């Protein structure tokens, strides 16, 4: 099998902390060689917050071995050895690593020679350990400050399942112990907030072998799902979208025309009916072009904004699926805007506003925006790309919001804007996207009559705000820790009767609140108050309303907010007013 040199490329190191992390990976490999001299090494790049190294070792590393490796690393760091760079000819390097019995290094060097035509490579050594590396490294091992080895996982050499499975050791590294401590705290918090764990505990969804990587949403989860859709539907009223419904299974010829069959078929599901081949749709865009083409369009009809909550199916390997954040069936708050080139700028501006307002509503305060420009392989004229890129840039320049440019990272069919949010655990997630497309209108021969009475091709804008509803739901669970905002919580209040004498009063107020459109339940079980209030807190219900003799006499309830120890006695009218204010504050569109 031919090998691409890209298989061995490491990410560029753009900061001192990345250089330090890379040096930490080097020291870890040195420590492993000290403990297991027979170890062979693959690659050891930096990743977000840390590094890993792939190791070929007959001994199966266990979690407890990580502390042994750490101890050896600290010895090496304490020796304050200098990192020394040397340059070698390809032949010298191959011979050197053959003598060391480092077969993976030899393979990498041979590929650098055969595919890139390199004649020289560099190594870095510290102490008695030398590794193939382009660098850079810190000056000496003592510059490595705060690190911890985290886990061991399996990884096929070069990511190819036909190759040998290596052991991948992950670590994290920071410039200070305080940063490391905070990171480890966030990782512990992430375990508690894992959406798969909370999804089960809060009775939101489940998974079953009959439909691998495909969620079953329970009543509470389905209610939140619908509220997310309803939120977006209210946006559609404001921004003048038409919501449509399109088939899930369509003739495979459609996917040939769109280009998905040739470029995406390994991720698609197929079936045969009446001797015709069909595919389940992995995306909505081709169906929307068919709706556009049902009428003769004039420039006066544009922009035409078509939205679709259609269910999509994409095959993902079982090894990469992850709860509801990466599954095989999902729906997007997907829309496509058909417009004239002159309308691009105004449409993008409205869409950016819609996206940023939405993230603010859901409590994502840190949003990064990226503008991706034309790649080397693209369709359409340079003139059209200039117009499209300038339109996107003009919109972003007009905002009071910083953005970064990703040169050459646009899709082959047009430039795009991506939106990344930072969650409560300081992790970044790519959510919304705005993509200009010159290809599908051409493939489906879409036209409109301009004010010059001539036929023109529209521009197609692909747009998502939340993206996959399943993925957004999972991110939101972890961002909130399952304590959803009041307007989105499946149960907004639990009314707790201290004993049977207070049950009728509680049920009557439940009916009153439900008439106000609130979601309420009553706990009148013959159980201790301690148990009932603990369960309400464990269920992350925003409010517990407790009624005993004193509350009944006053026509009031002791109101306890989720996460707080103290309660406050409020009248029924005050509770209703509080809840209505919370709904309006949290989501005026709910």
RODO-2510 file (C-alpha; in nm, 4 decimals, decimal comma):
residues 590
     n   res          X          Y          Z
     1     x     0,0000     0,0000     0,0000
     2     x     0,1361     0,3439    -0,0888
     3     x     0,1798     0,5772     0,2044
     4     x     0,1246     0,9501     0,2112
     5     x     0,3789     1,1618     0,3898
     6     x     0,0788     1,3490     0,5318
     7     x     0,0279     1,0461     0,7571
     8     x     0,3372     1,1520     0,9493
     9     x     0,2947     1,5285     0,9559
    10     x     0,2706     1,6950     1,2941
    11     x     0,0733     2,0147     1,3547
    12     x     0,2710     2,3367     1,3416
    13     x     0,3819     2,4581     1,6850
    14     x     0,2941     2,8238     1,7139
    15     x     0,3481     2,8965     2,0834
    16     x     0,6006     2,8271     2,3614
    17     x     0,3545     2,6009     2,5432
    18     x     0,3180     2,3829     2,2308
    19     x     0,6976     2,3542     2,2063
    20     x     0,7082     2,2542     2,5725
    21     x     0,4353     1,9920     2,5183
    22     x     0,6265     1,8491     2,2231
    23     x     0,9393     1,8294     2,4387
    24     x     0,7342     1,6546     2,7076
    25     x     0,6344     1,3874     2,4536
    26     x     1,0044     1,3384     2,3739
    27     x     1,0896     1,2946     2,7430
    28     x     0,8010     1,0502     2,7838
    29     x     0,9409     0,8363     2,5003
    30     x     1,2822     0,8501     2,6693
    31     x     1,1272     0,7350     2,9986
    32     x     0,9458     0,4474     2,8248
    33     x     1,2707     0,3363     2,6635
    34     x     1,4392     0,3385     3,0038
    35     x     1,1656     0,1149     3,1457
    36     x     1,1113    -0,1026     2,8346
    37     x     1,4254    -0,0894     2,6150
    38     x     1,2564    -0,2992     2,3435
    39     x     0,9891    -0,0333     2,2763
    40     x     0,9525     0,0977     1,9214
    41     x     0,8114     0,4464     1,8643
    42     x     0,5714     0,5815     1,6038
    43     x     0,4876     0,9522     1,6185
    44     x     0,4437     1,1885     1,9136
    45     x     0,2682     1,5125     1,8167
    46     x     0,1190     1,7867     2,0285
    47     x    -0,2595     1,8042     2,0586
    48     x    -0,4922     2,0439     2,2363
    49     x    -0,3745     2,0756     2,5998
    50     x    -0,1083     1,8092     2,5641
    51     x     0,0520     1,5373     2,3545
    52     x     0,0584     1,1656     2,2798
    53     x     0,3069     0,9078     2,1607
    54     x     0,2335     0,5843     1,9747
    55     x     0,4391     0,2925     2,1036
    56     x     0,4837    -0,0642     1,9810
    57     x     0,5378    -0,2748     2,2918
    58     x     0,4557    -0,6401     2,3617
    59     x     0,3852    -0,5558     2,7248
    60     x     0,0293    -0,4230     2,7616
    61     x     0,0511    -0,0949     2,9498
    62     x    -0,1964    -0,0507     3,2346
    63     x    -0,3264     0,2637     3,3995
    64     x    -0,0957     0,2052     3,6977
    65     x     0,2083     0,2014     3,4647
    66     x     0,1556     0,5700     3,3909
    67     x     0,2776     0,6681     3,7382
    68     x     0,5964     0,4637     3,6795
    69     x     0,6560     0,6476     3,3523
    70     x     0,5860     0,9826     3,5196
    71     x     0,8381     0,9058     3,7942
    72     x     1,1023     0,8242     3,5337
    73     x     1,0192     1,1420     3,3405
    74     x     1,0710     1,3525     3,6537
    75     x     1,4171     1,1997     3,6949
    76     x     1,5045     1,2939     3,3364
    77     x     1,3661     1,6446     3,3792
    78     x     1,5648     1,6861     3,7008
    79     x     1,8862     1,5980     3,5156
    80     x     1,8450     1,9235     3,3162
    81     x     1,9786     1,7673     2,9959
    82     x     2,0130     1,9922     2,6908
    83     x     1,8131     1,9184     2,3736
    84     x     2,0651     1,8910     2,0912
    85     x     1,9651     1,9104     1,7254
    86     x     2,1634     1,7289     1,4568
    87     x     2,1117     1,7036     1,0838
    88     x     2,1684     1,3818     0,8910
    89     x     2,1493     1,2643     0,5336
    90     x     1,8580     1,0335     0,4645
    91     x     2,0923     0,7380     0,4319
    92     x     2,2650     0,8141     0,7620
    93     x     1,9327     0,8476     0,9413
    94     x     1,7980     0,5217     0,7991
    95     x     2,1110     0,3372     0,9046
    96     x     2,1035     0,4955     1,2524
    97     x     1,7420     0,3985     1,3245
    98     x     1,7863     0,0518     1,1753
    99     x     2,0643    -0,0069     1,4271
   100     x     1,8276     0,1147     1,7007
   101     x     1,5617    -0,1278     1,5663
   102     x     1,3190     0,1610     1,5289
   103     x     1,1314     0,0323     1,2240
   104     x     0,8565     0,2976     1,2294
   105     x     1,1152     0,5757     1,2184
   106     x     1,2798     0,4062     0,9215
   107     x     0,9443     0,3917     0,7424
   108     x     0,8845     0,7617     0,8054
   109     x     1,2297     0,8579     0,6731
   110     x     1,1883     0,6428     0,3612
   111     x     0,8567     0,8135     0,2869
   112     x     1,0131     1,1567     0,3300
   113     x     1,2724     1,0539     0,0732
   114     x     1,0428     0,8784    -0,1722
   115     x     0,7456     1,1152    -0,1673
   116     x     0,8932     1,4550    -0,0841
   117     x     1,2394     1,4034    -0,2196
   118     x     1,4000     1,5087     0,1092
   119     x     1,7732     1,4531     0,1299
   120     x     1,8225     1,5409     0,4977
   121     x     1,6344     1,4974     0,8256
   122     x     1,7004     1,6150     1,1796
   123     x     1,7145     1,4417     1,5153
   124     x     1,6953     1,5748     1,8694
   125     x     1,8766     1,4139     2,1562
   126     x     1,8822     1,4647     2,5304
   127     x     2,0832     1,2397     2,7568
   128     x     2,1179     0,9002     2,5905
   129     x     1,7933     0,9221     2,3896
   130     x     1,7791     1,0366     2,0258
   131     x     1,4562     1,0795     1,8310
   132     x     1,3679     1,1666     1,4735
   133     x     1,2164     1,5140     1,4947
   134     x     1,1964     1,8401     1,3033
   135     x     1,1646     2,0316     1,6338
   136     x     1,1738     2,2770     1,7865
   137     x     1,2241     2,1803     2,1517
   138     x     1,2819     2,3706     2,4717
   139     x     1,6431     2,4455     2,5608
   140     x     1,6678     2,1795     2,8314
   141     x     1,4486     1,9272     3,0111
   142     x     1,4190     2,1537     3,3183
   143     x     1,1968     2,3876     3,1124
   144     x     0,9219     2,1235     3,1278
   145     x     0,7066     2,2274     3,4226
   146     x     0,3621     2,0814     3,4880
   147     x     0,2472     1,7573     3,3233
   148     x     0,0459     1,4432     3,3853
   149     x    -0,0037     1,1219     3,1880
   150     x    -0,3723     1,0550     3,1428
   151     x    -0,4546     0,7342     2,9586
   152     x    -0,3545     0,4528     2,7265
   153     x    -0,5575     0,3682     2,4153
   154     x    -0,5177     0,1610     2,1012
   155     x    -0,4331     0,3271     1,7694
   156     x    -0,3625     0,1659     1,4325
   157     x    -0,0340     0,2720     1,2770
   158     x    -0,1107     0,5544     1,0325
   159     x    -0,4802     0,5244     1,1246
   160     x    -0,5190     0,2200     0,8974
   161     x    -0,6983    -0,0778     1,0513
   162     x    -0,4946    -0,3090     0,8260
   163     x    -0,1810    -0,2041     1,0144
   164     x    -0,0632    -0,3091     1,3581
   165     x    -0,2396    -0,1740     1,6645
   166     x    -0,0031     0,0404     1,8706
   167     x    -0,0444     0,1730     2,2243
   168     x    -0,1131     0,5478     2,2372
   169     x    -0,0183     0,7193     2,5631
   170     x    -0,1876     1,0545     2,6212
   171     x    -0,0594     1,3309     2,8460
   172     x    -0,1348     1,6930     2,9285
   173     x     0,1173     1,9685     3,0001
   174     x     0,0963     2,3309     3,1110
   175     x     0,3310     2,6111     3,2011
   176     x     0,2238     2,6190     3,5670
   177     x     0,0949     2,3756     3,8284
   178     x    -0,2090     2,6012     3,8765
   179     x    -0,3070     2,5614     3,5100
   180     x    -0,2601     2,1853     3,5320
   181     x    -0,4713     2,1698     3,8488
   182     x    -0,7515     2,3682     3,6849
   183     x    -0,7401     2,1464     3,3764
   184     x    -0,7641     1,8286     3,5834
   185     x    -1,0565     1,9800     3,7746
   186     x    -1,2363     2,0533     3,4470
   187     x    -1,1763     1,6968     3,3316
   188     x    -1,3366     1,5643     3,6504
   189     x    -1,6255     1,8011     3,5980
   190     x    -1,6572     1,6781     3,2388
   191     x    -1,7030     1,3209     3,3659
   192     x    -1,9881     1,4355     3,5888
   193     x    -2,1432     1,6305     3,3005
   194     x    -2,1008     1,3614     3,0330
   195     x    -2,4228     1,3834     2,8311
   196     x    -2,4423     1,0035     2,8025
   197     x    -2,4389     0,9709     3,1823
   198     x    -2,6843     1,2570     3,2411
   199     x    -2,9059     1,1488     2,9537
   200     x    -2,9674     0,8220     3,1368
   201     x    -2,9983     0,9758     3,4843
   202     x    -3,2435     1,2455     3,3689
   203     x    -3,4436     0,9998     3,1533
   204     x    -3,3811     1,1936     2,8318
   205     x    -3,2732     0,9241     2,5831
   206     x    -3,1372     0,5741     2,5451
   207     x    -2,9580     0,3566     2,2880
   208     x    -3,0442     0,0036     2,1787
   209     x    -2,8647    -0,2589     1,9703
   210     x    -3,1507    -0,2775     1,7207
   211     x    -3,0454     0,0670     1,5924
   212     x    -2,6738     0,1201     1,6596
   213     x    -2,5652     0,4807     1,7235
   214     x    -2,9250     0,5979     1,6841
   215     x    -3,0886     0,7597     1,9883
   216     x    -3,4337     0,6834     2,1272
   217     x    -3,5602     1,0072     2,2814
   218     x    -3,7826     0,9563     2,5861
   219     x    -4,0696     1,1904     2,6712
   220     x    -3,8566     1,4485     2,8548
   221     x    -3,5826     1,4416     2,5923
   222     x    -3,8359     1,4653     2,3099
   223     x    -3,9966     1,7664     2,4790
   224     x    -3,6624     1,9510     2,4918
   225     x    -3,6002     1,8467     2,1306
   226     x    -3,9323     2,0017     2,0243
   227     x    -3,8606     2,3183     2,2221
   228     x    -3,5301     2,3550     2,0354
   229     x    -3,7148     2,3159     1,7057
   230     x    -3,9835     2,5617     1,8142
   231     x    -3,7189     2,8158     1,9082
   232     x    -3,5726     2,7945     1,5578
   233     x    -3,9213     2,8052     1,4023
   234     x    -3,9834     3,1377     1,5753
   235     x    -3,6607     3,2643     1,4182
   236     x    -3,7994     3,1594     1,0815
   237     x    -4,0992     3,3887     1,1322
   238     x    -3,8674     3,6791     1,2100
   239     x    -3,6297     3,6142     0,9204
   240     x    -3,8896     3,5060     0,6611
   241     x    -3,8077     3,1385     0,6013
   242     x    -4,0412     2,8847     0,4454
   243     x    -4,0330     2,5478     0,6213
   244     x    -4,0694     2,2455     0,3932
   245     x    -4,0824     1,8673     0,4291
   246     x    -3,8913     1,6473     0,1847
   247     x    -3,8646     1,2666     0,1411
   248     x    -3,6058     1,0666     0,3313
   249     x    -3,5521     0,8112     0,0536
   250     x    -3,4843     0,9270    -0,3030
   251     x    -3,3634     0,7766    -0,6293
   252     x    -2,9882     0,7410    -0,6419
   253     x    -2,9779     0,9459    -0,9626
   254     x    -3,0402     1,2585    -0,7538
   255     x    -2,7196     1,1889    -0,5626
   256     x    -2,5268     1,1352    -0,8853
   257     x    -2,6424     1,4764    -1,0059
   258     x    -2,5501     1,6447    -0,6778
   259     x    -2,2118     1,4722    -0,6646
   260     x    -2,2736     1,3057    -0,3294
   261     x    -2,2728     0,9539    -0,4753
   262     x    -1,9212     0,9924    -0,6106
   263     x    -1,7819     1,1815    -0,3109
   264     x    -1,9856     1,0666    -0,0120
   265     x    -2,1293     0,7214    -0,0827
   266     x    -1,9286     0,5462     0,1918
   267     x    -2,1330     0,7491     0,4421
   268     x    -2,4705     0,6789     0,2804
   269     x    -2,7354     0,4063     0,3213
   270     x    -2,8811     0,2428     0,0087
   271     x    -3,1792     0,0241    -0,0697
   272     x    -3,3459    -0,1210    -0,3778
   273     x    -3,7188    -0,0987    -0,4515
   274     x    -3,8903    -0,2137    -0,7752
   275     x    -3,5508    -0,2633    -0,9398
   276     x    -3,4548     0,0986    -0,8705
   277     x    -3,1698     0,1981    -0,6380
   278     x    -3,2494     0,4535    -0,3702
   279     x    -3,0519     0,6289    -0,0987
   280     x    -3,1521     0,7677     0,2398
   281     x    -3,0689     1,1348     0,2374
   282     x    -2,7544     1,2408     0,4257
   283     x    -2,8392     1,6083     0,3700
   284     x    -3,1268     1,8251     0,2523
   285     x    -2,9694     2,0499    -0,0109
   286     x    -3,0435     1,8474    -0,3296
   287     x    -3,4116     1,8186    -0,2332
   288     x    -3,4310     2,1953    -0,1889
   289     x    -3,2946     2,2528    -0,5385
   290     x    -3,5866     2,0433    -0,6694
   291     x    -3,8357     2,2639    -0,4846
   292     x    -3,6680     2,5730    -0,6307
   293     x    -3,6925     2,4284    -0,9810
   294     x    -4,0702     2,3696    -0,9656
   295     x    -4,1391     2,7289    -1,0667
   296     x    -3,9988     2,9856    -1,3016
   297     x    -3,8203     3,2316    -1,0733
   298     x    -3,7675     3,6053    -1,1177
   299     x    -3,5199     3,8272    -0,9352
   300     x    -3,8290     3,9655    -0,7605
   301     x    -3,8845     3,6208    -0,6003
   302     x    -3,5396     3,6212    -0,4451
   303     x    -3,4087     3,5667    -0,1903
   304     x    -3,5966     3,2398    -0,1356
   305     x    -3,5221     3,0906     0,2069
   306     x    -3,6111     2,7215     0,2453
   307     x    -3,5784     2,5474     0,5847
   308     x    -3,6093     2,1771     0,6635
   309     x    -3,6012     1,9687     0,9820
   310     x    -3,5822     1,6498     0,7758
   311     x    -3,4237     1,3444     0,9376
   312     x    -3,0812     1,2617     0,7942
   313     x    -2,8860     0,9360     0,7949
   314     x    -2,5092     0,9123     0,7693
   315     x    -2,3005     0,6053     0,8328
   316     x    -2,0314     0,6593     1,0968
   317     x    -1,7877     0,3887     1,2046
   318     x    -1,8746     0,2533     1,5478
   319     x    -1,5368     0,3672     1,6799
   320     x    -1,6139     0,7351     1,6236
   321     x    -1,9776     0,7523     1,7324
   322     x    -2,0300     0,9260     2,0676
   323     x    -2,3737     0,9326     2,2269
   324     x    -2,5964     1,1940     2,0673
   325     x    -2,3066     1,4231     1,9742
   326     x    -2,2078     1,1929     1,6870
   327     x    -2,4716     0,9472     1,5764
   328     x    -2,6023     0,7924     1,2562
   329     x    -2,9463     0,9540     1,2447
   330     x    -3,0161     1,3154     1,3292
   331     x    -3,1773     1,6318     1,2007
   332     x    -3,0313     1,9754     1,1425
   333     x    -3,1898     2,3176     1,1648
   334     x    -3,0943     2,3193     0,8018
   335     x    -3,1792     2,5918     0,5511
   336     x    -3,0801     2,7069     0,2050
   337     x    -3,1080     3,0562     0,0704
   338     x    -3,1322     3,1081    -0,3055
   339     x    -3,0324     3,4625    -0,3899
   340     x    -2,8714     3,6880    -0,6502
   341     x    -2,4995     3,7699    -0,6160
   342     x    -2,5954     4,1235    -0,5134
   343     x    -2,8029     3,9892    -0,2242
   344     x    -2,5252     3,7811    -0,0681
   345     x    -2,4072     4,0517     0,1702
   346     x    -2,7474     4,1363     0,3184
   347     x    -2,8398     3,7688     0,3554
   348     x    -2,5136     3,6874     0,5305
   349     x    -2,5535     3,9833     0,7661
   350     x    -2,9019     3,8710     0,8728
   351     x    -2,7833     3,5122     0,9177
   352     x    -2,4846     3,6120     1,1307
   353     x    -2,7148     3,8172     1,3555
   354     x    -2,9543     3,5241     1,3884
   355     x    -2,6692     3,2903     1,4866
   356     x    -2,5054     3,5220     1,7414
   357     x    -2,8389     3,6097     1,9060
   358     x    -2,9166     3,2389     1,9383
   359     x    -2,5888     3,1525     2,1095
   360     x    -2,6429     3,4356     2,3566
   361     x    -2,9872     3,2945     2,4404
   362     x    -2,8369     2,9543     2,5209
   363     x    -2,5638     3,0995     2,7410
   364     x    -2,2660     3,0635     2,5079
   365     x    -2,0873     3,3913     2,5774
   366     x    -1,7611     3,3221     2,3951
   367     x    -1,7996     3,2792     2,0201
   368     x    -1,5163     3,2572     1,7687
   369     x    -1,5800     3,3304     1,4024
   370     x    -1,3673     3,1936     1,1172
   371     x    -1,3724     3,2989     0,7527
   372     x    -1,2472     3,0232     0,5219
   373     x    -1,1318     3,1320     0,1758
   374     x    -1,0846     2,9597    -0,1601
   375     x    -0,8909     2,6307    -0,1682
   376     x    -0,6541     2,5336    -0,4478
   377     x    -0,9141     2,3019    -0,5989
   378     x    -1,2276     2,5043    -0,6544
   379     x    -1,5104     2,5579    -0,8987
   380     x    -1,6244     2,8928    -1,0347
   381     x    -1,4332     3,1904    -1,1698
   382     x    -1,1911     3,4017    -0,9666
   383     x    -1,4217     3,6960    -1,0256
   384     x    -1,7105     3,5136    -0,8596
   385     x    -1,4898     3,4022    -0,5696
   386     x    -1,3645     3,7595    -0,5241
   387     x    -1,7222     3,8826    -0,5029
   388     x    -1,8239     3,6088    -0,2587
   389     x    -1,5213     3,6425    -0,0297
   390     x    -1,5482     4,0210    -0,0251
   391     x    -1,9164     3,9970     0,0637
   392     x    -1,8434     3,7712     0,3604
   393     x    -1,5502     3,9866     0,4703
   394     x    -1,7530     4,3078     0,4433
   395     x    -2,0198     4,1631     0,6705
   396     x    -1,7682     4,0429     0,9278
   397     x    -1,5827     4,3764     0,9175
   398     x    -1,9090     4,5564     0,9949
   399     x    -1,9607     4,3551     1,3153
   400     x    -1,8289     4,4468     1,6561
   401     x    -1,6826     4,0978     1,6793
   402     x    -1,3311     3,9699     1,5995
   403     x    -1,2785     3,6954     1,3447
   404     x    -0,9939     3,4917     1,2024
   405     x    -0,9198     3,3997     0,8415
   406     x    -0,8459     3,0380     0,7490
   407     x    -0,6759     3,0752     0,4095
   408     x    -0,7597     2,7994     0,1633
   409     x    -0,9969     2,6212     0,4036
   410     x    -1,3184     2,6961     0,2151
   411     x    -1,5240     2,4265     0,0475
   412     x    -1,4504     2,3576    -0,3177
   413     x    -1,7883     2,5107    -0,4034
   414     x    -1,7502     2,8370    -0,2112
   415     x    -1,6145     3,0289     0,0900
   416     x    -1,7712     2,9864     0,4331
   417     x    -1,8055     3,1285     0,7822
   418     x    -1,7895     2,8920     1,0809
   419     x    -1,8912     2,9658     1,4391
   420     x    -1,7224     2,8049     1,7415
   421     x    -1,8634     2,8346     2,0920
   422     x    -1,6770     2,7835     2,4208
   423     x    -1,8676     2,5888     2,6829
   424     x    -1,8627     2,6016     3,0631
   425     x    -1,5749     2,3512     3,0648
   426     x    -1,3680     2,5767     2,8355
   427     x    -1,4003     2,3408     2,5376
   428     x    -1,4628     2,4696     2,1871
   429     x    -1,7398     2,3318     1,9655
   430     x    -1,8061     2,4168     1,6023
   431     x    -2,1807     2,4806     1,5637
   432     x    -2,3176     2,7188     1,3041
   433     x    -2,1984     2,7564     0,9493
   434     x    -2,2710     2,9750     0,6475
   435     x    -2,1465     2,8392     0,3149
   436     x    -2,1729     2,9902    -0,0312
   437     x    -2,2270     2,7365    -0,3085
   438     x    -2,1875     2,7952    -0,6830
   439     x    -2,1863     2,4233    -0,7710
   440     x    -2,5313     2,2815    -0,6909
   441     x    -2,7182     2,5592    -0,8753
   442     x    -2,5069     2,4723    -1,1787
   443     x    -2,5462     2,0931    -1,1420
   444     x    -2,9250     2,1279    -1,1167
   445     x    -2,9414     2,4019    -1,3813
   446     x    -3,1183     2,6508    -1,1536
   447     x    -3,2085     2,9839    -1,3095
   448     x    -3,3856     3,3108    -1,2425
   449     x    -3,4799     3,5937    -1,4753
   450     x    -3,2914     3,9116    -1,3910
   451     x    -3,4085     4,2724    -1,4294
   452     x    -3,2263     4,2667    -1,7641
   453     x    -3,4740     3,9986    -1,8798
   454     x    -3,1843     3,7541    -1,9139
   455     x    -3,1403     3,4143    -1,7459
   456     x    -2,8990     3,3978    -1,4517
   457     x    -2,7801     3,1376    -1,2024
   458     x    -2,8631     3,1969    -0,8355
   459     x    -2,6170     3,1626    -0,5524
   460     x    -2,7058     2,8974    -0,2938
   461     x    -2,6285     2,9646     0,0727
   462     x    -2,6109     2,6612     0,3044
   463     x    -2,6892     2,7680     0,6591
   464     x    -2,7217     2,6036     1,0019
   465     x    -2,7604     2,7753     1,3392
   466     x    -2,7620     2,4964     1,5987
   467     x    -2,6392     2,2449     1,3432
   468     x    -2,7369     1,8880     1,4281
   469     x    -3,0075     1,9124     1,6960
   470     x    -2,8793     1,5918     1,8530
   471     x    -2,5246     1,7230     1,8771
   472     x    -2,6375     2,0618     2,0061
   473     x    -2,8568     1,8892     2,2649
   474     x    -2,5574     1,6866     2,3865
   475     x    -2,3332     1,9944     2,4042
   476     x    -2,6059     2,1849     2,5914
   477     x    -2,6445     1,9031     2,8465
   478     x    -2,2726     1,9212     2,9251
   479     x    -2,2644     2,3035     2,9169
   480     x    -2,5473     2,3272     3,1728
   481     x    -2,4622     2,0078     3,3610
   482     x    -2,8190     1,8981     3,2875
   483     x    -2,9611     2,1988     3,4760
   484     x    -3,1413     2,3454     3,1755
   485     x    -3,2615     2,7055     3,1689
   486     x    -3,6132     2,7438     3,3060
   487     x    -3,7824     2,7840     2,9664
   488     x    -3,6188     2,4654     2,8362
   489     x    -3,6498     2,2405     3,1404
   490     x    -3,8892     1,9465     3,0818
   491     x    -4,0229     1,9856     3,4373
   492     x    -4,0057     2,3454     3,5542
   493     x    -4,1286     2,2921     3,9094
   494     x    -4,2008     2,0019     4,1407
   495     x    -4,4661     2,0671     4,4073
   496     x    -4,3926     1,8661     4,7205
   497     x    -4,6621     1,7886     4,9768
   498     x    -4,5235     1,7402     5,3279
   499     x    -4,8018     1,4915     5,4058
   500     x    -5,1407     1,3725     5,2773
   501     x    -5,3224     1,6733     5,4276
   502     x    -5,1433     1,9029     5,1818
   503     x    -5,1833     1,6927     4,8642
   504     x    -5,5115     1,8489     4,7448
   505     x    -5,3694     2,2019     4,7847
   506     x    -5,0629     2,1008     4,5790
   507     x    -5,2681     1,9445     4,2981
   508     x    -5,4919     2,2505     4,2770
   509     x    -5,1902     2,4781     4,2315
   510     x    -5,0475     2,2374     3,9745
   511     x    -5,3648     2,2878     3,7674
   512     x    -5,3312     2,6649     3,8046
   513     x    -4,9722     2,6614     3,6809
   514     x    -5,0512     2,4296     3,3901
   515     x    -5,3195     2,6736     3,2735
   516     x    -5,0355     2,9289     3,2536
   517     x    -4,8534     2,6931     3,0164
   518     x    -4,6036     2,5757     3,2774
   519     x    -4,4726     2,2208     3,3149
   520     x    -4,5270     2,0997     3,6698
   521     x    -4,5520     1,7755     3,8654
   522     x    -4,6592     1,6863     4,2207
   523     x    -4,4749     1,4598     4,4645
   524     x    -4,7308     1,3496     4,7243
   525     x    -4,5691     1,0168     4,8095
   526     x    -4,5620     0,8926     5,1648
   527     x    -4,1871     0,9444     5,1885
   528     x    -3,9632     1,1646     5,4035
   529     x    -3,9184     1,5283     5,3060
   530     x    -3,5433     1,4750     5,2947
   531     x    -3,5814     1,2047     5,0304
   532     x    -3,8297     1,4050     4,8231
   533     x    -3,6214     1,7245     4,8197
   534     x    -3,3006     1,5312     4,7423
   535     x    -3,4676     1,3630     4,4455
   536     x    -3,5912     1,6982     4,3147
   537     x    -3,2348     1,8321     4,3326
   538     x    -3,0938     1,5177     4,1715
   539     x    -3,3439     1,5568     3,8869
   540     x    -3,2136     1,9149     3,8416
   541     x    -3,5671     2,0584     3,8470
   542     x    -3,5387     2,4396     3,8563
   543     x    -3,7800     2,4902     4,1502
   544     x    -3,9212     2,2882     4,4392
   545     x    -4,2457     2,4258     4,5855
   546     x    -4,3018     2,2824     4,9341
   547     x    -4,6367     2,2953     5,1129
   548     x    -4,7000     2,2254     5,4819
   549     x    -4,9467     2,3610     5,7373
   550     x    -4,7972     2,7127     5,7477
   551     x    -4,7852     2,7460     5,3690
   552     x    -5,1407     2,6164     5,3328
   553     x    -5,2689     2,8731     5,5856
   554     x    -5,0993     3,1585     5,3972
   555     x    -5,1958     3,0313     5,0482
   556     x    -4,8225     3,0146     4,9725
   557     x    -4,5301     2,7763     4,9143
   558     x    -4,1732     2,7520     5,0395
   559     x    -3,9803     2,8016     4,7139
   560     x    -3,6367     2,6435     4,6802
   561     x    -3,4278     2,7029     4,3709
   562     x    -3,2134     2,4229     4,2275
   563     x    -2,8634     2,4276     4,3740
   564     x    -2,9562     2,6445     4,6728
   565     x    -3,0006     2,5393     5,0356
   566     x    -3,2358     2,8115     5,1544
   567     x    -3,6004     2,8523     5,0591
   568     x    -3,8252     3,1598     5,0391
   569     x    -4,1978     3,1715     5,1129
   570     x    -4,3910     3,3194     4,8175
   571     x    -4,7598     3,3561     4,7473
   572     x    -4,9153     3,1771     4,4523
   573     x    -4,9376     3,5032     4,2554
   574     x    -4,5700     3,5805     4,3270
   575     x    -4,4690     3,2338     4,2046
   576     x    -4,6660     3,2748     3,8822
   577     x    -4,5118     3,6170     3,8230
   578     x    -4,1604     3,4803     3,8922
   579     x    -4,2046     3,1916     3,6480
   580     x    -4,3462     3,4093     3,3705
   581     x    -4,0581     3,6546     3,4094
   582     x    -3,8072     3,3699     3,3863
   583     x    -3,9654     3,2444     3,0649
   584     x    -3,9592     3,5887     2,9062
   585     x    -3,6033     3,6543     3,0202
   586     x    -3,4744     3,3173     2,9073
   587     x    -3,6429     3,2871     2,5703
   588     x    -3,8801     3,5508     2,4383
   589     x    -3,9424     3,3175     2,1458
   590     x    -4,0375     3,0099     2,3478
***
